[in-house]
Amino acid sequence: MLLYKETVFMEAITMNALTIFQIALEFWGIVLCCFSCTALLLSHMQSRTSQKLKLVMQISCILLLINDIIAYIFRGTPGLAAFYLVRISNFFVFSINFIYMALFTRFLWRSLAIPANRVPKRMYLVYGLSIIGILLLILSQFTGILYYIDAQNLYHRGPFYIISQLLAILGIILNFTLLMQYRRQLDRPLFYAMLSYFILPSFATVALIFIYGIALQNIALVVSTQIMFSVDFIDMSLRLQRTQDAFLQAHFKAEHDPLTGLFNKAAGLQKMKTYIESMQSDHTASLLFVDIDDFKKINDSLGHSAGDYWIMEIANLLYALCTSDDIVCRFGGDEYTVLLTNVTDRKTLETKIQTFMQCLQEKAHAKSQEVHCSIGICSIYGSGHSLETCVELADAALYDAKRKGKNGFCLRSLQSNS
């Protein structure tokens, strides 16, 4: 008799421990879902429709866990409150599973990006199965065909309980075939994440054979949801980054010369125009027109590869001459235009030009080749000037340098109009 009482007492302790563990596990699941809902609300990377769908799925998971906790707490508890809470919570646990199956189908369809005019009939079949399942649940509240709650507020399976499971299994199979058919339209990580919706509940069902008393299927559903949404969020971030990178790359190509990496003529002159037209009365700048002397001779005697080499080398030397506020562009062929915005006096300007020419001379000497440039400079003082006038003066100064024997520079000035 004593041994029997001890056995009953140990079973009660075990059940209480399992109930506490179950509640704690589902409580942390609720916290995780709430965190995910907050992240979804703060995210701006997805459409409103997609955001709403994911929020509804997360809220479904929260309601599923809350009702499952209520069912565990009040099962077998006498009283009117427990009478209603046990019945309502069990009804919602079953119905939310069917609702979630339909929501997942919608999520899967949106993720696969199937055109609206090619919606698979299997989707409508899953929706139909969900509706049938919920209708059977409503009917079961009056007939007990799927499950019933006894006078002690304890849950029992009904004679047609297997039908509810078959409906769920059939819906999962239909979704699985849909995923496998269109899997190539998903990135691999997202594909594997969606597989968790099918794999984790299956493992949970097997585990229930050995660990009875814990709602592993509900927990598996919640875990798979967080895996899918986390991977989907990362996937969207990567796709957005790739789109931004592609846009920046296209923008860079549109503005830059492919050989030298400098601004091309159109982009460079537009930036120079904007700067010159915004100059104030106390501002100064210098517009340089740079031309490689006898470039045709270099191409003819050394080949076009040598010509391309010197075009790139001179571009690099001019770029090194500039600060972050200066603008340098390839004007075309063997010509460059440079706007120095931080040169305040002639001596500093001449020092920069001489440094450039010396570096070029050293590089040409190292290759035993004769390569040098002529430079025309337009020093700009004050406001009220146009880019066209500055370019004309720099071009005229360039031809002055050419006439003086090349490999040098000449300077013209443009005073303020104000």
Legacy VTK file of the C-alpha trace (Angstrom):
# vtk DataFile Version 3.0
C-alpha trace
ASCII
DATASET POLYDATA
POINTS 418 float
0.000 0.000 0.000
2.839 2.374 0.917
4.691 1.540 -2.317
1.543 2.333 -4.353
1.157 5.748 -2.668
4.808 6.597 -3.348
4.349 5.647 -7.025
1.296 7.882 -7.402
3.153 10.739 -5.652
6.178 10.421 -7.998
3.885 10.392 -11.059
2.254 13.629 -9.845
5.669 15.259 -9.350
6.746 14.127 -12.853
3.589 15.508 -14.434
4.026 18.818 -12.624
7.655 19.019 -13.747
6.660 18.288 -17.345
3.912 20.919 -17.200
6.311 23.541 -15.840
8.918 22.661 -18.477
6.249 22.825 -21.205
5.011 26.232 -20.047
8.553 27.626 -19.750
9.450 26.367 -23.211
6.365 27.895 -24.786
6.802 31.132 -22.823
10.246 31.654 -24.353
8.740 30.804 -27.714
6.263 33.669 -27.204
9.103 36.031 -26.281
10.991 35.025 -29.439
7.899 35.608 -31.583
7.345 39.041 -30.015
10.959 39.957 -30.752
10.462 38.841 -34.361
7.268 40.929 -34.635
9.179 43.993 -33.444
11.923 43.345 -36.010
9.291 42.992 -38.747
7.641 46.283 -37.776
10.993 48.087 -37.844
12.064 46.561 -41.149
11.667 48.623 -44.317
13.113 46.117 -46.785
9.880 44.398 -47.750
6.500 45.251 -49.173
3.574 46.035 -46.906
1.759 42.900 -48.078
4.709 40.663 -47.230
5.190 42.403 -43.886
1.518 41.948 -42.944
1.598 38.265 -43.919
4.653 37.581 -41.767
3.160 39.502 -38.843
-0.038 37.451 -39.064
2.044 34.244 -39.100
4.014 35.391 -36.042
0.821 36.405 -34.209
-0.629 32.981 -35.071
2.401 31.363 -33.429
1.961 33.549 -30.332
-1.744 32.683 -30.042
-0.972 29.003 -30.595
1.515 28.961 -27.711
-0.690 31.055 -25.395
-3.680 28.760 -25.902
-1.527 25.669 -25.493
-0.232 27.049 -22.177
-3.801 27.723 -21.023
-4.832 24.193 -22.015
-1.960 22.722 -19.995
-2.578 24.869 -16.932
-6.310 24.231 -16.640
-6.640 20.634 -17.858
-8.090 18.413 -15.161
-8.899 21.498 -13.047
-12.466 21.684 -11.700
-14.569 24.823 -11.940
-16.531 26.867 -14.450
-13.552 28.985 -15.539
-11.501 25.892 -16.327
-14.501 24.400 -18.146
-14.516 27.233 -20.699
-10.775 27.890 -20.831
-9.875 24.275 -21.593
-12.440 24.028 -24.366
-11.671 27.409 -25.939
-7.898 26.949 -25.771
-7.992 23.459 -27.318
-10.257 24.711 -30.094
-7.815 27.515 -30.911
-4.779 25.224 -30.787
-6.337 22.984 -33.447
-7.812 25.777 -35.576
-4.598 27.880 -35.558
-2.675 24.902 -36.907
-5.048 24.771 -39.891
-4.945 28.562 -40.327
-1.157 28.519 -40.219
-1.065 25.845 -42.921
-2.957 28.222 -45.232
-0.732 31.151 -44.234
2.405 29.149 -44.956
1.006 28.302 -48.396
0.571 32.014 -49.067
4.083 32.746 -47.777
5.505 29.980 -49.954
3.704 31.332 -53.026
5.055 34.842 -52.452
8.586 33.555 -51.826
8.541 31.502 -55.019
7.376 34.587 -56.954
4.896 32.555 -59.012
3.026 34.865 -61.455
-0.557 35.688 -60.485
-1.881 34.101 -63.670
-0.123 30.804 -62.874
-1.296 30.143 -59.328
-1.054 26.341 -58.802
-4.328 24.565 -58.051
-2.572 22.870 -55.133
-2.666 26.180 -53.284
-6.447 26.274 -53.447
-6.553 22.626 -52.347
-4.534 23.524 -49.227
-6.891 26.427 -48.526
-9.811 24.020 -48.935
-8.262 21.491 -46.548
-7.772 24.241 -43.961
-11.407 25.299 -44.226
-12.626 21.674 -43.970
-10.445 21.150 -40.900
-11.859 24.231 -39.151
-15.446 23.228 -40.036
-14.844 19.764 -38.566
-13.456 21.397 -35.419
-16.598 23.487 -35.047
-18.734 20.375 -35.562
-16.612 18.488 -33.033
-17.544 20.971 -30.300
-21.065 19.547 -30.428
-20.422 15.928 -31.458
-16.905 15.096 -30.226
-15.959 13.462 -33.531
-12.362 14.801 -33.459
-11.875 15.266 -29.721
-13.898 15.949 -26.594
-13.352 17.315 -23.082
-14.768 15.193 -20.251
-16.426 16.321 -17.004
-13.013 16.552 -15.301
-11.850 18.964 -18.032
-9.482 16.395 -19.520
-8.826 16.149 -23.265
-9.627 12.918 -25.188
-9.313 12.031 -28.855
-12.559 11.377 -30.730
-13.355 8.489 -33.128
-12.466 10.574 -36.221
-9.409 12.323 -34.755
-7.265 10.740 -37.471
-9.178 12.767 -40.095
-7.797 16.055 -38.704
-4.278 14.623 -38.864
-4.776 13.334 -42.414
-6.007 16.774 -43.534
-2.882 18.380 -42.054
-0.586 15.737 -43.566
-2.178 16.115 -47.000
-1.789 19.913 -46.832
1.882 19.532 -45.860
2.479 17.099 -48.739
0.889 19.500 -51.244
3.051 22.363 -49.974
6.130 20.156 -50.097
5.527 19.243 -53.746
5.045 22.944 -54.512
8.346 23.803 -52.819
10.235 21.057 -54.636
8.776 21.969 -58.029
9.847 25.624 -57.803
12.925 25.211 -55.580
15.243 26.664 -58.250
13.523 30.018 -57.816
14.772 30.204 -54.219
18.258 30.864 -52.929
19.640 27.690 -51.390
19.650 28.915 -47.737
15.985 29.955 -47.961
15.085 26.630 -49.587
16.661 24.697 -46.714
15.011 27.019 -44.181
11.593 26.283 -45.690
12.342 22.573 -45.499
12.420 23.015 -41.714
8.632 23.565 -41.839
8.300 19.962 -43.032
11.216 18.330 -41.209
10.983 19.720 -37.648
7.286 18.844 -37.062
7.975 15.356 -38.454
10.815 14.835 -35.979
8.591 16.254 -33.234
5.871 13.707 -34.066
8.386 10.853 -33.807
9.794 12.283 -30.561
6.304 12.315 -29.020
6.357 8.513 -29.142
9.128 8.617 -26.539
8.426 11.959 -24.785
4.687 12.259 -24.199
3.247 15.312 -22.497
5.142 18.095 -24.307
3.619 19.923 -27.299
6.706 19.373 -29.444
4.757 19.814 -32.679
3.640 23.321 -31.753
7.144 24.242 -30.626
8.623 22.788 -33.830
6.185 24.914 -35.848
7.279 28.071 -34.027
10.982 27.234 -34.364
10.653 26.555 -38.091
8.844 29.893 -38.494
11.715 31.787 -36.854
14.255 29.920 -38.998
12.349 30.733 -42.203
11.879 34.403 -41.368
15.455 34.874 -40.154
16.899 33.349 -43.324
14.362 35.250 -45.439
15.447 38.504 -43.757
19.110 37.727 -44.435
18.262 36.722 -48.003
16.400 40.016 -48.567
19.340 41.946 -47.108
21.763 40.189 -49.448
19.502 40.739 -52.462
19.128 44.409 -51.542
22.893 44.699 -51.165
23.416 43.073 -54.566
20.903 45.477 -56.104
22.602 48.462 -54.505
26.019 47.209 -55.622
24.736 46.741 -59.174
23.258 50.251 -59.145
26.475 51.776 -57.811
28.505 49.838 -60.351
26.256 51.004 -63.205
26.403 54.571 -61.874
30.199 54.368 -61.651
30.464 53.043 -65.206
28.169 55.807 -66.458
30.413 58.498 -64.949
33.901 57.025 -65.286
36.296 56.309 -68.110
36.788 52.518 -68.389
40.547 52.711 -69.137
41.712 55.190 -66.496
38.955 55.099 -63.869
38.801 58.905 -63.961
35.563 60.805 -64.510
34.593 60.742 -68.170
34.202 64.000 -70.095
30.478 64.461 -69.499
30.535 63.720 -65.761
33.782 65.566 -65.105
32.781 68.759 -66.918
29.370 68.750 -65.216
31.025 68.605 -61.773
33.468 71.353 -62.769
30.599 73.488 -64.075
28.711 73.087 -60.781
31.768 74.058 -58.749
32.790 77.071 -60.888
29.267 78.482 -60.944
29.053 78.209 -57.138
32.344 80.065 -56.505
32.185 83.157 -54.297
34.080 86.426 -54.704
36.939 85.306 -52.419
37.363 81.858 -54.042
40.151 80.779 -56.383
40.611 77.702 -58.556
42.773 76.517 -61.449
41.527 74.659 -64.502
44.254 72.562 -66.174
44.137 71.266 -69.743
46.707 68.453 -70.071
47.780 66.936 -73.394
50.338 64.181 -74.038
52.907 65.525 -76.498
53.262 63.658 -79.802
50.966 60.871 -78.635
50.480 59.581 -82.193
54.235 59.020 -82.411
54.106 56.942 -79.208
51.342 54.766 -80.645
53.085 54.401 -84.006
56.544 53.611 -82.629
55.738 51.676 -79.452
52.284 50.266 -80.210
48.808 50.908 -78.854
49.473 48.892 -75.684
52.249 51.352 -74.816
49.877 54.215 -75.607
47.252 52.778 -73.255
49.925 52.286 -70.591
50.930 55.964 -70.684
47.312 57.132 -70.727
46.757 55.188 -67.485
50.074 56.237 -65.917
49.498 59.939 -66.571
45.928 59.573 -65.245
47.350 58.072 -62.029
49.890 60.919 -61.696
47.204 63.549 -62.180
44.941 61.796 -59.677
47.811 61.744 -57.156
48.211 65.475 -57.712
44.644 66.111 -56.551
42.964 66.274 -53.180
39.532 64.872 -52.423
37.960 68.227 -53.325
39.611 68.427 -56.755
38.132 67.059 -59.987
40.078 65.225 -62.688
38.620 63.693 -65.835
39.737 62.193 -69.113
38.635 64.778 -71.661
39.155 62.380 -74.542
41.978 60.497 -76.285
45.261 61.770 -74.792
43.742 64.847 -73.110
42.776 65.445 -69.498
41.044 68.229 -67.602
41.787 68.965 -63.958
40.118 71.459 -61.607
42.274 72.271 -58.585
40.032 73.845 -55.973
42.500 74.238 -53.111
45.300 76.158 -54.847
45.476 79.649 -53.376
48.613 81.069 -55.028
50.706 80.726 -58.170
53.767 79.328 -56.390
51.790 76.403 -54.966
50.270 75.760 -58.386
53.677 75.763 -60.132
55.080 73.419 -57.478
52.267 70.946 -58.146
52.818 71.107 -61.928
56.572 70.643 -61.586
56.062 67.684 -59.252
53.779 66.061 -61.826
56.241 66.626 -64.684
59.174 65.342 -62.653
57.334 62.132 -61.712
56.388 61.622 -65.364
59.985 62.190 -66.457
61.256 59.619 -63.947
58.744 57.014 -65.151
59.609 57.677 -68.808
63.346 57.471 -68.027
62.847 54.145 -66.254
61.269 52.732 -69.430
63.805 54.466 -71.717
61.012 56.261 -73.530
60.397 59.912 -74.290
56.990 60.852 -72.891
55.994 64.298 -71.651
52.981 66.611 -71.493
52.012 70.186 -72.240
49.657 71.927 -69.837
47.436 74.950 -70.241
46.180 76.612 -67.073
43.308 78.977 -66.452
43.528 80.562 -62.996
40.023 81.498 -61.882
39.448 84.307 -59.395
36.109 85.132 -57.808
32.584 84.476 -59.022
30.464 84.938 -62.117
32.435 82.701 -64.510
31.237 79.994 -66.893
32.882 76.656 -67.516
32.991 77.325 -71.258
35.085 80.485 -70.798
37.473 78.715 -68.419
37.940 75.795 -70.836
38.588 78.179 -73.740
41.310 80.016 -71.792
42.909 76.769 -70.581
42.871 75.436 -74.159
44.459 78.667 -75.456
47.136 78.420 -72.737
47.796 74.811 -73.793
48.496 75.882 -77.358
50.809 78.605 -75.990
52.774 75.828 -74.264
52.825 73.765 -77.463
54.175 76.692 -79.481
56.934 77.265 -76.921
58.351 73.795 -77.551
56.092 71.470 -75.531
56.921 69.730 -72.211
55.917 72.832 -70.286
52.993 74.880 -69.107
51.480 78.282 -69.723
48.990 80.179 -67.598
46.160 82.589 -68.263
43.994 84.292 -65.682
40.286 84.977 -65.397
39.413 87.746 -62.974
36.157 88.187 -61.076
33.269 89.822 -62.915
31.962 91.385 -59.724
LINES 1 419
418 0 1 2 3 4 5 6 7 8 9 10 11 12 13 14 15 16 17 18 19 20 21 22 23 24 25 26 27 28 29 30 31 32 33 34 35 36 37 38 39 40 41 42 43 44 45 46 47 48 49 50 51 52 53 54 55 56 57 58 59 60 61 62 63 64 65 66 67 68 69 70 71 72 73 74 75 76 77 78 79 80 81 82 83 84 85 86 87 88 89 90 91 92 93 94 95 96 97 98 99 100 101 102 103 104 105 106 107 108 109 110 111 112 113 114 115 116 117 118 119 120 121 122 123 124 125 126 127 128 129 130 131 132 133 134 135 136 137 138 139 140 141 142 143 144 145 146 147 148 149 150 151 152 153 154 155 156 157 158 159 160 161 162 163 164 165 166 167 168 169 170 171 172 173 174 175 176 177 178 179 180 181 182 183 184 185 186 187 188 189 190 191 192 193 194 195 196 197 198 199 200 201 202 203 204 205 206 207 208 209 210 211 212 213 214 215 216 217 218 219 220 221 222 223 224 225 226 227 228 229 230 231 232 233 234 235 236 237 238 239 240 241 242 243 244 245 246 247 248 249 250 251 252 253 254 255 256 257 258 259 260 261 262 263 264 265 266 267 268 269 270 271 272 273 274 275 276 277 278 279 280 281 282 283 284 285 286 287 288 289 290 291 292 293 294 295 296 297 298 299 300 301 302 303 304 305 306 307 308 309 310 311 312 313 314 315 316 317 318 319 320 321 322 323 324 325 326 327 328 329 330 331 332 333 334 335 336 337 338 339 340 341 342 343 344 345 346 347 348 349 350 351 352 353 354 355 356 357 358 359 360 361 362 363 364 365 366 367 368 369 370 371 372 373 374 375 376 377 378 379 380 381 382 383 384 385 386 387 388 389 390 391 392 393 394 395 396 397 398 399 400 401 402 403 404 405 406 407 408 409 410 411 412 413 414 415 416 417
